Amino acid sequence: MTWLQLRLYTQRDSVATLEDQLLACGAVAVTLEDNADQPLLEPGVGETPLWNQTRLTGLYPADSDMHAVLAQLPAQVLENHRVEILEDKDWAREWMQHFQPMRFGEQLWVCPSWLEPPHAGAVNLLLDPGLAFGTGTHPTTAMCLRQLDGMPLRGQTVVDYGCGSGILAVAALKLGAARALGVDNDPQALTASAENSRRNGVQQAQFKVALPQRVAMADWGQQADLVVANILSGPLVDLSDTLISFLKPGGDLLIAGLLSSQSETLRAHYTPVVQLSVVDQQDDWVCLRGKRPSAD
């Protein structure tokens, strides 16, 4: 099927109104994109920030009367508009072509579930990320995977807070961890994590997933040999007590999702309990690791 797409450019304050107008005149979907290379790295909880300069793309069936559509829109937003033909594709397959096996450290490979692992004897994690974040392509995930590959995880208990696709928890289990807990506030992430664990032959008893408010702390509190959190710096600060509450004395804390410019502030915040050090850096992102002191 062929589609028509209408591209418009507007200011942040006009986005909601213009989006409603596009839908009202027949758009089946509206996409919002940055039009000025303005990063939005860390929105607050519950916030949906928009760019100051925003590009809206309305998608219309091929038989739509675009002259009639344009006639319903304000003249000021039509100064630089574009109407283009968009050939339909199998978008899932189009994306799959660009997701290839990746190696992290000495033994760990992350492989798309639809491809044969390139090294059958390696520790191969078969991944289908679905709707959740975490494929190994982002620097923060890649750094965490490299750290896990080099850690003695045999028989250990792991908590992955903000588990996304479950990639870190499942990797830890494939590398020898005995059991893991995946926590995320997005139910779709929990579904993706559970499916990825089953795909990798993880026993249900080994890997539990839960929303933050439904974690059985009686089973997990002060029990983890390793707590890993690949989330943003603001939540890493806000959740510091929660993350440490999982970690037993002598356990390791591995955190990522922060920029190098944010590392000193975060290290200072955790210093009373865990001394964190930069153990990896990729592009502008860093990964921190530290050990909770053993009980006297």
N, C-alpha and C positions, 0 to 999 in steps of 0.2 A: 504494500500500500504506500502511496505517496502522500506527503503532508505539505502544508504551507506553514512557514514560520514567519512571524512578524516581530521584528526587533525594534525596541524603543529605548530611549535613554532619558533618565530623569533623576531628580534629587531624592534624598532619603525620605523627606516628609511627604512626598507625593506617591510613594511606592504602593501603599495599601489601596489608595483610591484608584490608581491606574490598574492595579492587578484586578480589582473588582470590575472595572470597566471592560477589561479584556475578556474576562470570564462571561460577563453579561452579553457580550456580542459574539459569543460562540466558541471561544477558546476551550479546548479540552484539557489544557494544562498550561501553567505559567511558570517559567523558570527565572529565578533571580540570580544575577552574577555581579561580581565586582567590576566596575568600569574604570578604575583608577589605580589599581595595584595597591589597595589599602588593606593591610593585614588585620584580621580580627582573631587574635590568638587565644584569648581567654575570656569568653563571655561568662557572666555570673549565672548562678543556678536559676533556671526559669526564664532567662533572658534570650531573646532572639534578635541580636543586633543586626543592623543593616549598614551597608556601605554608604558613604556620603554621595558618591556617584554610582548609580545602579543601572545595570542593563536588564531589561525585562524581555523575555522571549515568549510570545504566545504561540501555541501550536494549534493549527486549524486543519480540518479535513480538506483534502485536495479540491473538493468541489465548492468550497466556500467562496462567496462573493466578497473579495477583499476590498473592492471599492466601497461596498456598503459598510464593511467593518470600519474602514478608515473614516468614513463619514460620521461615525458615532463617537469618535475620539476627539479630544481637545486639539486644536490646531497647534498649540505650542509644543506638544510632544511629537509632532509629525515632521519636525524640521529635518531630522537626520534618520528617519525611519527606513527600514529595509524589509522587503518581502522576498523570501527565498523559498525555493523548492527543496524539500528534505526527503530524500529517498529512505524508505523504511529499511531497517536491518535487524538481524538477530543480535540485539545489543548485548545480551548475555554472552553469546559466543564471540562477539567482537572484543569484549573485555578479556575473555579467557585467553585469547591469543597472546596477550601481553603479560600474562602472569606465568612465569617460568620457575623451575626449581632454583632454590637459593641455598647457599651454604653459609652456616654460621659457626665459627670456631673450627674445631678439629673433626667433630663427628656428626654434628646436627645438620640435617637438611630439612627445609620446608618445601613441600612439593604440592602443586595443585592436585586435587583428588582425581582429576580426569586424565592425568599423565602418569606414566610409569616412572618411579624414582630412578635417577641416573645411576645410583650406587646402591644396589640391593643390600649390601652389608653394612651400610651406614645406619645411623639413627634417623629414620625417615618419618617426618610428621606430615600426614596427608591433610590438607587444609582446603576447606570450602568456606570462605569468610561470610558469605551470604550478606546480611544487612548489618553486620557488626564490624567495628574497627579492629584491625589487626591481621596483617598478612605477612609482615616482615619487611615490607618495602619502605616503611617509614623509619627514619633514623632511630627514633626512640625505641621502637620494637626491636630493630636489628641489634641495638646495643644490649638490650636485656637478654636476647637470645644468645648472644656471644658470651655474656656473663654466665648464664645458666649452663652453657656447654662446658665451661671450665670449672664448675663447682662440683664438690663431692655430694651428690644428691641421693645416693643409694640409701633407701629406707627412710628418707626424711618426709616431714609433713610440710606442705607448702600452702600459703594463702595468696591468691592472685586477686587483688582488690582493684576493681575496674577492669574486669576480665575481658570485655569485648567479645572477640571471636573465641576466646579460650586458648589462644595460641601459646601463652606463656605457661599456664597451668598444665596443658597437655604436653608441652615440650618437657617440662620438669618431670612428669610421670614417665614419659618415654625415655628420659635419661636416668631413671631409676628411683624417683621419689615413690614413696609408698602410698600416699594419699594427698589429695589437694582439695581446696575449697575455692570456688570462683564466685566473686561477689560483684554485682553490677546493679545499678538502678534502672536499667533498661531491660524489660522482659525479653525483647528480641535478642539481646546479647546473651542472656541465659539460655535461650533456645539454641542459638548458634553454638555456644560453648558445649552444651550437652550433645548436640549432633556431631560436632567435631571430635569429641572424646569417643563416642561410639564408633565413628569412622576409623579411629586409630586403635581399636581393640581395647580400650580402657574399660575395666570393669566398673559397673555402676557404683559399687561400694567404695571404689578408689576416688571418685570425683563427684563432689556435691556442688550444686550451684544454688545461690539464694540471693534475694533482694537484701539490701543492707539491714532493713528492719526485721528480717526473718532469719537472721543467722543464729544458730543455736550456740551461743557463747559458752554454754556449759561444756560443749564438746570441743570447741576451738580456742577458747580464751587461754592465752599463755601457753599454747601448745605448738605453735608453728616453729620449725627450724628455720624457715625462710618466709618472709613476707615480701612480695613484689607488687609494686604499684606503678603502672605506667599511665599516669594521668597528668593534669596540668598543675602548675605550681601553686595556684590558689587553693584548689582542693587538697593538695599535698600538705599545705599548712593547716587548713581547717580540719583535716582528718588525721592529724598526727597522733592524737591520743587514741583514736580508733585503731590505726595501723599498729601502734605499739602494744595495744591491748591483746593482739593476737600473738605477739612475738615472745617466745620464752627466753629466759636469761641465757645468754650465749648464742642466741639466734641471729641470723643475718637479715638486714633490711636492704632491699634493692629498689631504688626509685628512679623514675625517668619521666619525661614529659615536660621538662623545663629547659629554658635557654641558659646558656653559659652566664649571661648577665644576671640571672636569678639565683645562681647556685650558692653564692655566699650568704644571701638572706635565708635561704632554706637550710643551709648547714647550721647557721647560728640558731635557727628556730629549734632544730632537733638536738643540738649539742647537750642540753641537760640530761638526755637519756641515751642518745646514740651519736657517736662521732662519725660523721659521714665524710667520705673522700670522693673526689672525682676519679672514677675508674675507667671512663671512656668518654670520648667526645667525637661527634660526627656532625659536620657542618656547624651550625650554631647551637646544637642540642648537646646536653651532657647527661651522663648517667652517674648516679651516686650510690655508694655502698658503704655500709657500716655494720658493726656487730654490737648488739646490746650486751653490756657487761654481765658476766656471770654473777649469780648470787653469792654472797660471802658465806 
